[in-house]
Amino acid sequence: MWNEKKERDKKREEYEEGLKKTLIPSLFGILAGVISALVVNNPTSEDGLLIVILMIMVQKFVYPFVHTNLTGAKDWIYISFMTLFCWAITYTLLLN
């Protein structure tokens, strides 16, 4: 019984960490898309991409506050991709 509870708690922690690593980049990507749509006048300029890069860098300081540990390049590649993907979708929808 003790092992089952311990295993269940470990699975729950991994699930919560995965949720944090998915939702936070999505929210930052949407925020970057909204900021890009409001600030950037010319959609062909690279200024929107600079906003996304800034949002990816800001996440480095956000994750310690939500008690999530980012270990290795795999996590950062995933977070960067999710942020960039959500930015691209949001920015494209707001341009139309």
C-alpha positions in Angstrom: 0.0 0.0 0.0 2.8 2.4 0.8 4.5 1.7 -2.6 1.2 2.3 -4.4 0.7 5.7 -2.8 4.3 6.7 -3.4 4.0 5.6 -7.1 0.7 7.5 -7.5 2.2 10.6 -6.0 5.2 10.4 -8.3 3.0 10.0 -11.4 0.9 13.0 -10.2 4.0 15.1 -9.8 5.2 14.2 -13.3 1.8 15.0 -14.8 1.7 18.4 -13.1 5.2 19.2 -14.3 4.2 18.2 -17.8 1.1 20.4 -17.6 3.3 23.4 -16.4 5.8 22.8 -19.2 2.9 22.9 -21.8 0.7 25.6 -20.5 3.3 28.2 -19.6 4.9 28.3 -23.1 1.5 28.3 -24.7 0.4 31.3 -22.6 3.7 33.1 -23.3 3.3 32.4 -27.0 -0.2 33.8 -27.1 1.0 36.9 -25.1 3.9 37.3 -27.6 1.4 37.1 -30.5 -0.8 39.8 -29.0 2.1 42.1 -28.3 3.5 41.5 -31.8 0.1 42.4 -33.3 -0.1 45.6 -31.3 3.5 46.8 -31.6 4.7 45.6 -35.0 3.5 47.8 -37.9 5.1 45.9 -40.7 4.3 42.1 -40.6 7.4 41.3 -42.8 9.8 42.8 -40.3 11.7 40.6 -37.8 10.5 42.6 -34.8 7.8 40.1 -34.0 10.4 37.3 -33.8 12.5 39.4 -31.4 9.4 39.6 -29.1 9.1 35.8 -29.2 12.8 35.3 -28.4 12.4 37.7 -25.5 9.4 35.7 -24.2 11.4 32.5 -24.4 14.2 34.1 -22.4 11.8 35.4 -19.8 10.5 31.9 -19.1 14.0 31.0 -17.7 13.1 33.2 -14.7 9.4 32.2 -14.5 9.9 28.4 -14.0 11.7 28.7 -10.6 8.6 30.5 -9.3 6.3 27.7 -10.3 8.7 25.1 -8.8 9.5 23.4 -12.1 13.0 22.2 -12.9 14.2 22.5 -16.5 17.0 20.0 -17.1 18.8 19.7 -20.4 18.4 20.9 -23.9 15.3 18.7 -24.6 13.1 20.8 -22.2 14.3 24.1 -23.7 13.8 22.9 -27.3 10.3 21.9 -26.4 9.5 25.1 -24.6 11.0 27.2 -27.4 9.0 25.3 -30.1 5.7 25.6 -28.1 6.2 29.3 -27.6 7.1 29.9 -31.2 4.2 27.8 -32.5 1.6 29.5 -30.3 3.1 32.9 -31.3 2.8 32.1 -35.0 -0.8 31.0 -34.7 -1.9 33.9 -32.6 0.0 36.5 -34.7 -1.4 35.1 -37.9 -4.9 35.1 -36.6 -4.7 38.6 -35.4 -3.2 39.9 -38.7 -6.3 38.7 -40.6 
